[in-house]
Every structure is written in C-alpha cells, then in structure tokens.
C-alpha cells in the first residue's frame, strides 16, 4: 500500500469554520484511502463537529491550536505573535515534514506571510505566486499570480511562467501548456513598463511554450493555459470572473422561474444546464497553491464550503505524487545557475 499523503487543514479559517471545514475533510478521507488529515484548531469545536460523521479514525487526527488569526490582524505581527494559532501550527507541520501540505480558508495575508517565513521558499525562487485554476470554455487555465505579489518584477513573472507550466503539465496533464502574458492588446509593443520588459524574457525562454499577449476577453475562451500577470491585475481578473459568473448564473435561474412557460422549459433543459454550469464552478478545482515553497500551501476562498475543502485536500495528493516541488527545484536552480 502506498504511503498516505498527510494534509494539515486549518479548521478555524474562513467564514464557514469549523463546520464546512470538518465536513470537507471527512468527505476527502471517505473518498480516498491514501489521505490522512490533521485538523488544526480548537479541539472542543472540532470534536463537536466531527462526531456528526462516520469515517476511518486512522485518517483524521486533531491537532490542538489555542489561537485563531483573523482577517483584520496585520499578517506579519499575527504570524510572529500568535505561535499557537491554527495557521502557524499547521505550517510548522509542513516545515517539519510532519505534513506534506497545508490547506486554509483563513487570512490571505497571514497565509502568504507564513508560507514565506515558516515554510520558506525553494532556493532560487524569488517570489512565490498564488495560482488558482479558473474555468474556461475548453477546461481550465492557471492564473499566475492572483494575489501574492503586487509589485512584481520581470524576473518574477518569468519564474511564474516556468512554475505555472510545470504545474499545468504535471497536475492538469496539459503537454506544452500555452503561456501568455496579460496585456491590453496583442501587439508586442503594447502594455505598461512591466509587461514590455517581461515580454522578451518570456519570448526567449526555452523552457516554456510562450504564445504572446492575451487580452482579458480571451481568458474565458481558453486562449492560454498559463496566464501570467502581477498580483494586482490577477486579483482583479479573478474577482471579476467570480462576480460575473455568479451574477450570470443568478440571472439565468431568475429568468427560468419568471413564467409557467419558462418553468416548463427549465425542467427540460435542467440536466444539460446543470452539467454545463458545474464546469464553471471554481470550487471543484480546489484552492490556489502558493508555488515555489519548500512545502505545499493551498489557499481556498474565505467562504469555502465542504466541496472546495475536499477538492483542495485531494489536490494536494496529485501535487505530491507528481513531485511538483522537486521539478520546480530542478528548473529554477539548475537552469538559472
């Protein structure tokens, strides 16, 4: 029997903690026997939730944490001051190799800071980016970076492209993934200073399949597999993507319930529509990995429910099986020296 992948999960992070977090962890271990979850948080609260479920007791262990880092706290101060928090304890499990990965729906700032200060960057990685999978017409694309590095440099974006390509090829299974940089036009001479300086670096990089610039409207069409940008642009794209998707789904449902005729039509198209809309449900793809660390850290949405937590935990299995960190080390260290 293969070794279990050990995933530490922040049971206290996010809007729906601990009930949705615990539920997602149970669903993950019930779906696969090669996962062990460490639920990190306030023991009494976790036990109150976990007694509702049936699961293999050997696959879930509670790790007590007395403190919780809230989204309002300054990230650096919180990480340094709250040593007994669920985020710090969970990340230390990864640092000390007691866990392969850490998953949290908690404070984005604390997770980003903790990832760098506690887990640490892979030697040669300048900045670790957050890289969520986003749904497109053709499947999914990887958006790198969506929130970690607002003031990125050209060399950072080049590494984002390399790490994103490794992730898409080995985790998603896309051979020679198409890499594009977000721009305001397709022409090479367009863009701000960062884009103009990064473009030739990507164009001349032999390790990636660079196809040029991509405009925002082409992202939902699947115009590229790896979408490179700095975090300000990436976060705007991600939030608009999520907001527009939610609004459109709501308007479709509203329209289908507007009259008797539309309700009858809704019954006829419901199976096909449900399958189509499911492909645009970001929760089924798990969370956003923080690429380039010595261990895996995954950030989920703050309002994540059980399905997203479950898929984020399962995502960690593929990450370890495909040895993503080892491949990033080989690419960044050996080829950049």
C-alpha positions in Angstrom: 0.0 0.0 0.0 1.3 3.4 -1.0 2.2 6.0 1.7 -0.5 8.3 2.9 -0.4 11.9 1.8 -0.6 14.0 5.0 -2.5 17.2 4.8 -2.8 19.7 7.7 -6.1 21.7 7.4 -6.9 24.9 9.2 -10.2 24.0 10.9 -10.7 27.6 12.2 -10.1 29.5 8.9 -12.8 31.1 6.8 -16.4 32.2 7.1 -17.7 28.7 7.5 -15.3 27.3 10.1 -15.3 24.8 11.6 -18.4 23.0 10.3 -17.7 23.2 6.5 -14.0 22.6 7.0 -14.6 19.5 9.1 -17.2 18.2 6.6 -14.9 18.7 3.7 -12.1 16.8 5.5 -14.4 13.9 6.2 -15.6 13.8 2.6 -12.0 13.8 1.4 -10.9 10.8 3.6 -14.1 9.0 2.8 -13.4 9.4 -1.0 -9.7 8.2 -0.8 -7.8 5.9 1.5 -4.4 7.4 0.7 -5.1 10.6 2.6 -4.5 11.5 6.3 -5.9 14.8 7.5 -4.6 16.8 10.5 -7.5 19.1 11.6 -5.7 22.0 13.3 -7.7 24.2 15.7 -9.7 24.5 18.8 -10.2 20.9 19.9 -13.6 21.2 21.5 -15.1 22.9 18.5 -13.6 20.3 16.1 -14.8 17.4 18.2 -18.3 18.8 18.4 -18.5 18.8 14.6 -16.6 15.6 13.8 -18.9 13.5 15.9 -21.6 14.0 13.3 -19.8 11.9 10.8 -18.6 8.4 10.1 -15.1 7.9 8.8 -11.9 5.8 9.3 -10.5 7.2 12.6 -7.0 6.4 11.4 -7.3 9.0 8.6 -8.2 12.1 10.7 -6.2 13.4 13.7 -7.0 16.6 15.7 -4.0 18.9 16.4 -5.0 21.4 19.1 -4.4 25.1 18.5 -5.4 27.7 21.1 -5.4 30.8 18.9 -7.0 32.0 15.6 -5.7 34.6 13.3 -8.5 36.9 12.0 -8.5 38.7 8.6 -8.3 42.1 10.4 -5.0 41.4 12.0 -1.7 42.7 10.5 -0.3 39.5 8.9 3.4 39.8 9.9 2.5 40.6 13.5 -0.1 37.9 13.7 2.3 35.2 12.3 5.1 36.3 14.7 2.9 36.9 17.7 0.4 34.0 17.6 2.6 30.9 17.8 -0.3 28.8 19.0 -2.6 29.8 16.1 -4.0 27.2 13.7 -2.2 28.7 10.7 1.2 28.8 12.4 0.9 25.3 13.9 -0.3 23.9 10.5 2.5 25.5 8.6 5.1 24.2 11.1 3.8 20.7 10.5 4.8 21.2 6.8 8.1 22.9 7.7 9.0 19.9 10.0 7.9 17.4 7.4 5.1 16.0 9.6 2.7 17.0 6.9 3.0 17.3 3.1 0.7 20.2 2.7 -1.4 22.9 4.5 -4.8 24.0 3.4 -6.6 27.1 4.8 -9.6 29.3 4.0 -8.2 31.9 6.6 -6.5 35.2 6.3 -4.8 35.5 2.9 -2.2 37.9 4.3 -1.2 35.6 7.1 -1.1 32.6 4.8 1.2 34.4 2.3 3.5 35.7 5.1 3.5 32.4 6.9 4.3 30.5 3.7 7.4 32.5 3.2 8.5 32.9 6.9 7.7 29.4 8.2 7.6 27.0 5.2 10.2 29.0 3.3 11.0 29.5 -0.4 12.7 27.0 -2.6 16.3 28.1 -3.2 16.3 30.3 -6.3 12.6 31.2 -6.2 12.4 35.0 -5.9 8.7 35.3 -5.1 6.0 32.5 -4.6 2.8 33.3 -6.6 -0.8 32.2 -5.8 -2.0 30.2 -8.8 -5.7 29.2 -8.9 -7.2 27.2 -11.7 -10.0 29.1 -13.4 -12.7 27.6 -15.6 -12.7 28.3 -19.4 -14.6 27.2 -22.4 -12.0 24.5 -23.1 -11.4 23.3 -19.5 -9.2 25.3 -17.1 -6.4 27.8 -17.1 -3.9 28.7 -14.4 -3.8 32.3 -13.3 -0.4 33.3 -12.0 -0.3 35.5 -9.8 -3.7 36.3 -8.3 -2.8 37.9 -5.1 0.7 37.4 -3.6 3.0 39.9 -5.4 1.5 43.2 -6.3 4.9 44.8 -7.1 6.4 42.1 -9.2 9.5 42.5 -11.4 10.1 40.9 -14.9 12.3 38.2 -13.4 9.4 37.2 -11.0 6.9 36.9 -13.9 9.4 34.7 -15.8 9.6 32.4 -12.9 5.8 32.5 -12.5 5.6 31.2 -16.1 8.1 28.4 -15.5 6.4 27.2 -12.3 2.9 27.6 -13.9 4.0 25.5 -16.8 5.3 22.7 -14.6 2.1 22.7 -12.6 -0.2 22.6 -15.6 1.8 19.9 -17.4 2.1 17.6 -14.3 -1.0 18.2 -12.3 -3.6 19.1 -15.0 -1.9 16.9 -17.7 -1.6 19.5 -20.5 1.5 18.9 -22.6 3.5 22.0 -23.5 0.9 24.4 -21.9 0.5 27.7 -23.8 1.8 30.6 -21.8 0.6 34.2 -22.3 1.1 37.5 -20.5 -2.0 39.6 -19.7 -1.9 42.8 -21.9 -4.2 45.5 -23.3 -3.5 44.3 -26.8 -2.0 41.5 -28.8 0.9 43.6 -30.2 4.3 43.1 -28.6 4.9 46.8 -28.2 1.8 47.4 -26.1 1.5 47.3 -22.4 2.9 49.0 -19.3 6.6 49.0 -18.5 6.4 45.7 -16.6 4.8 43.9 -19.5 7.1 45.4 -22.1 10.2 44.3 -20.0 8.8 40.9 -19.3 7.7 40.0 -22.9 11.2 39.4 -24.3 12.2 37.3 -21.3 9.2 35.0 -21.9 9.7 35.1 -25.7 13.4 33.9 -25.3 12.8 31.3 -22.6 13.3 27.8 -24.0 11.5 26.2 -21.0 8.0 27.4 -21.8 5.6 27.5 -24.8 5.1 31.2 -24.9 2.4 32.4 -27.3 2.5 36.1 -26.7 0.0 38.5 -25.1 -3.6 37.7 -24.1 -6.4 40.2 -23.6 -8.8 39.7 -20.7 -11.7 38.8 -23.0 -9.8 35.9 -24.4 -9.2 34.3 -21.0 -12.7 32.7 -20.7 -12.4 31.4 -24.2 -9.3 29.4 -23.1 -6.8 31.5 -25.1 -3.9 30.2 -23.0 -3.2 27.5 -20.4 -1.0 29.6 -18.2 -1.9 33.3 -17.7 0.9 35.4 -16.4 0.5 38.7 -14.6 1.4 40.5 -11.4 -1.0 40.1 -8.4 -3.0 43.4 -8.7 -4.1 42.6 -12.3 -4.6 38.9 -11.4 -6.7 39.6 -8.4 -8.9 42.0 -10.4 -9.3 39.3 -13.1 -10.2 36.6 -10.6 -12.7 38.7 -8.6 -14.4 40.0 -11.8 -14.5 36.4 -13.1 -16.2 35.1 -9.9 -18.6 38.0 -9.6 -19.7 37.9 -13.2 -20.1 34.1 -13.1 -22.2 34.3 -10.0 -24.4 37.1 -11.5 -25.0 35.3 -14.7 -26.0 32.1 -13.0 -28.4 34.0 -10.8 -29.9 35.8 -13.8 -30.4 32.5 -15.7 -32.1 30.9 -12.7 -34.3 34.0 -12.3 -35.3 34.0 -15.9 -36.2 30.3 -15.8 -38.6 30.9 -12.9 -40.2 34.0 -14.4 -43.3 32.3 -16.0 -45.0 29.0 -16.3 -43.6 28.5 -19.8 -40.1 29.2 -18.7 -40.5 26.8 -15.7 -41.6 24.0 -18.1 -38.6 24.8 -20.3 -36.3 24.8 -17.3 -37.4 21.2 -16.5 -36.4 20.1 -20.0 -33.0 21.7 -20.0 -32.1 21.3 -16.4 -29.9 18.2 -16.7 -27.8 19.7 -19.6 -27.7 23.1 -17.9 -26.6 21.7 -14.6 -23.7 19.8 -16.2 -22.7 23.0 -18.1 -22.8 25.3 -15.0 -20.8 22.7 -13.0 -17.8 23.3 -15.3 -17.8 26.9 -14.2 -18.0 26.1 -10.5 -14.5 27.1 -9.3 -14.9 25.1 -6.1 -14.5 21.8 -7.9 -10.9 22.7 -8.8 -9.7 23.1 -5.2 -7.7 26.1 -3.9 -4.8 28.2 -5.1 -1.4 26.7 -4.4 1.4 29.0 -3.3 4.0 27.8 -5.8 7.7 27.8 -5.1 7.7 26.9 -1.4 9.6 24.1 0.4 6.2 22.5 1.1 2.7 22.9 -0.4 0.5 25.6 1.0 -3.0 26.0 -0.5 -5.3 29.0 -0.1 -9.0 28.4 -0.6 -11.8 31.0 -0.8 -12.7 32.6 2.5 -16.3 31.4 2.0 -15.2 27.9 1.0 -17.7 25.1 1.7 -17.1 21.4 2.1 -16.7 20.6 -1.6 -13.9 23.1 -2.1 -12.1 21.9 1.1 -12.5 18.3 -0.1 -11.1 19.1 -3.5 -8.3 21.2 -2.1 -7.2 18.3 0.0 -7.3 15.9 -2.9 -5.4 18.4 -5.0 -2.5 18.0 -2.5 -2.2 14.3 -3.4 -1.6 15.0 -7.1 0.9 17.7 -6.2 2.9 15.3 -4.1 2.6 12.3 -6.5 3.8 14.4 -9.4 6.7 15.8 -7.3 6.0 19.4 -8.3 8.4 21.0 -5.8 11.2 18.7 -7.0 10.6 19.7 -10.6 10.5 23.4 -9.7 13.8 23.0 -7.9 15.4 21.3 -10.9 14.1 24.0 -13.3 14.8 27.1 -11.2 18.1 26.0 -9.6 19.8 24.0 -12.3 18.7 26.2 -15.3 19.2 29.6 -13.6 22.6 29.0 -12.3 
